[in-house]
Amino acid sequence: MKQAFLAALCSALVIPGLGQILNQQLKKGIIMLGAVLVLFGTGVVEMYRIMKYVLQETPPANANPGSIIRSLGSPDNLAVWIIFGLFAIVWIISVVDAFLAGRRLDRLQKEGR
């Protein structure tokens, strides 16, 4: 259970894909790490674009956190929520896969293979 727990913990708390790399699944780990980095970068760029638009359209006297948050929920910002959802899905898959592969490796080590 040690390998399974460590791999899942690394994928959950540190970087998605790191658990796969610890489980000696280098190709899968690099793919997950790349997917997370692309989604994160895309999300940052999209959030920058949205915040720039919101702050330009809102007069400084009316700029308060409530109005900015309400504008983030508009249908025009669906891309951000899709990116966030995909990021969360990849992260969850990474944690579950790292745990299951680690558990499989633990069983093989117990059997002496």
N, C-alpha and C positions, 0 to 999 in steps of 0.2 A: 504493500500500500504506500510505501515511501515514495517510489518513483511516480506513481499516479498522483499523489497529493502534491508533490513538488512541481510536477509539470503543469497541473491545472492551476496551481497558485501563481506560477510565473506567467501563465497566459492571462490569468484574470487580473492580477494586480500590477504586473510590470508591462509587458508588451505582448499582444496577441501574436502567436507564431513562435514565441520563445519556448513554450512548452513542447511544441512539435520538434524544435531543434534539440531540446534536451532529451527527447525520446528517440533521437537519431533519425528523424524524418525530415531531413534537411530541405528537400524540394518542397514539401508541403508547408513547412515553416516559413520558407522564403516567400512562397505564394501568399500565405496569410499575412505576413508582415508587409508585403508589397501592397496588398489590397487595403489594409488598414491605413498605410501611409498615403495612398492615393485618395482614399475617402476623406481622411483627415485634412489633407491639403486642399482638396476640392471644397470641403466644408468651410475651411477658414477663408478661402477666397470668396465664396458665396456669401458668408456672413459679413465680410468686409464690404462687399458690394451693397448688400442690403442696408447695413448700418450707415454707410456713406449716403445712400439715397434718403433714408429716414431722417438723418440729421440735416441734410440739405433742404428737405421739404418742410421740416418743422422749424418754425421761428424759435430762436434761443429762449425767448420768454416762455414759450409753451412746451419746451422740451423737458418732460419729466419721465421718470421710469415707466409709469403706467401707460403713457401714450406710445412709448417706444415698444413696450411689450405687446400692446394691442396690435400694433402695425406688423409685428413679427408673425402674428396668427393669420394674416391675410392670405387669400388663395394665391397671390403672386409669389409667395415664399414657399410654395410646395416643394421646390427642389431641396431646400434646406432640410425639411422634415424627411424627405426620401433619403437623402444622404445620411442623416442621423440614424434612420431606421436600418439602412444597409450596414452602417458602421456597427450598430448594436448586434445585428444578426451575425456578422463576421466574428465579432468578439465572443458571442455566446457559443458559436460553433467551435471556435478555437479552444475555449475552456473545456467544453464537453469532449471534443476529440482528444485533447491532450490528456484528460483524465482517463478516458477509455483506453487509449494506447498505452499509457503508463501502467494501468491495471493489468493489461495484457502482458507487458514486459515483466511486471512483478510476478505474475503466475509462471511465466517461462523461467525466471530465475529460481523460483521455489522448486520447480520440477527438475532443475539442474541442467537446463539446455544452454 
